[in-house]
Amino acid sequence: MRKQFSVIVIVLVLFSMILTACAPAATQAPAATQAPAATQASAKVWKVAALFPGVITDADYNTLGYLGLTDVKVSLGVEIAYSESVAVPDIDRAMREYIDQGFNIIWTHGSQFLTQTVTLAKAMPDVVFIAEADAPVQNPPANFWLIDRNFQTGYYVIGAIAAKATKTGKIGYISGQTLPFSYAEIHAMQQAFKDLNATVDFKYVWAGDFNDPSKGRQLADAMLADGVDVIVCSLNLGIFGVFEAAKAKDPDGGHILITAKYIDKTNFAPKNYITSLLYDFKGPMKDIVGQIMKGTKGGYYPLGFATGVAIQTPLKNVSADLNTQIQSIIDDVKSGKTQVVKDTTVIK
């Protein structure tokens, strides 16, 4: 019970920090979205409802969605609403309830909702739907926007960081479930290893749950006992268990290094933390909703280093030289010089 309470307190504190750090700045909105709704091509009143698979206080993926939603309200002046902890079997009912209340833009924040979102979009052409996935949708309806998360782009760089930071030559990857995006992350890391001519012993495992710190700790302990010295995490709350394993094994730092995902998690293991693959839904959502308000009811929105994704720099607990090398790799991916392959082939 004490461990569970500690995790809850940590998450709530981090959530407060994120909300403070990400509060909308008093800057002018881009020209594409600065006009109020009443002056858009259509005089239609737009109302956006978001459905989240977890709680908005998770200081992770759902928090980022909530920040994206509230920024749309501030920057575009639309009415918003949201539901937390929506289960996949309940998503159709939840979307329909918002539509019955007059909401005409529905955003489902999580690829697990994709199929039901596309199906309902086809049945309700007067409502605009926004969903997330890790590959384009074939023959999407005209009233459907897809946000392609493209995790492989960032994980190519994460793979390069791990390959250059490891001293034992053993790298671990821990994710929650065997999903297409997880396969793409692993394949992108393997591409980076190959491009760098790095010989590494690469171990990857799935916890079966993105949010179980005890399972994350158990898997990390096993990897560390086997000589892994860099662990790449694709977890939500489960990463707190990985941090605890790293701190227990290497309390003074310098030997065990961890990478995170979605937000800056430096404070949880400052001596063992390298970086995070940062995601931000504020810019993409403001852009998409702004386009919807101007009459573009559907489209494809790929995330990347120019649209909502970043590697947290400077890297921590590594040399200045490694920081310089990684920045060069990031620049090559940004410029297109390095083409990261999206490979979702199942890994057995």
HELIX and SHEET records of a PDB file:
HELIX    1   1 ARG A    2  ALA A   21  1                                  20    
HELIX    2   2 ALA A   37  THR A   39  5                                   3    
HELIX    3   3 TYR A   61  LEU A   76  1                                  16    
HELIX    4   4 VAL A   88  ASP A   90  5                                   3    
HELIX    5   5 ILE A   91  ASP A  100  1                                  10    
HELIX    6   6 SER A  111  PHE A  113  5                                   3    
HELIX    7   7 LEU A  114  ALA A  123  1                                  10    
HELIX    8   8 PHE A  151  ALA A  165  1                                  15    
HELIX    9   9 PRO A  180  ASP A  195  1                                  16    
HELIX   10  10 PRO A  213  ALA A  225  1                                  13    
HELIX   11  11 ILE A  239  LYS A  249  1                                  11    
HELIX   12  12 THR A  266  PHE A  268  5                                   3    
HELIX   13  13 LYS A  282  MET A  293  1                                  12    
HELIX   14  14 ALA A  320  SER A  335  1                                  16    
SHEET    1   A 6 GLU A  79  SER A  83  0                                        
SHEET    2   A 6 LYS A  47  LEU A  51  1                                        
SHEET    3   A 6 ILE A 105  THR A 108  1                                        
SHEET    4   A 6 VAL A 128  ALA A 133  1                                        
SHEET    5   A 6 PHE A 144  ASP A 148  1                                        
SHEET    6   A 6 GLY A 299  PRO A 302  1                                        
SHEET    1   B 6 ASP A 201  TRP A 206  0                                        
SHEET    2   B 6 LYS A 170  SER A 175  1                                        
SHEET    3   B 6 VAL A 230  SER A 234  1                                        
SHEET    4   B 6 LEU A 257  TYR A 262  1                                        
SHEET    5   B 6 TYR A 273  TYR A 279  1                                        
SHEET    6   B 6 VAL A 309  ILE A 311 -1                                        
END                                                                             
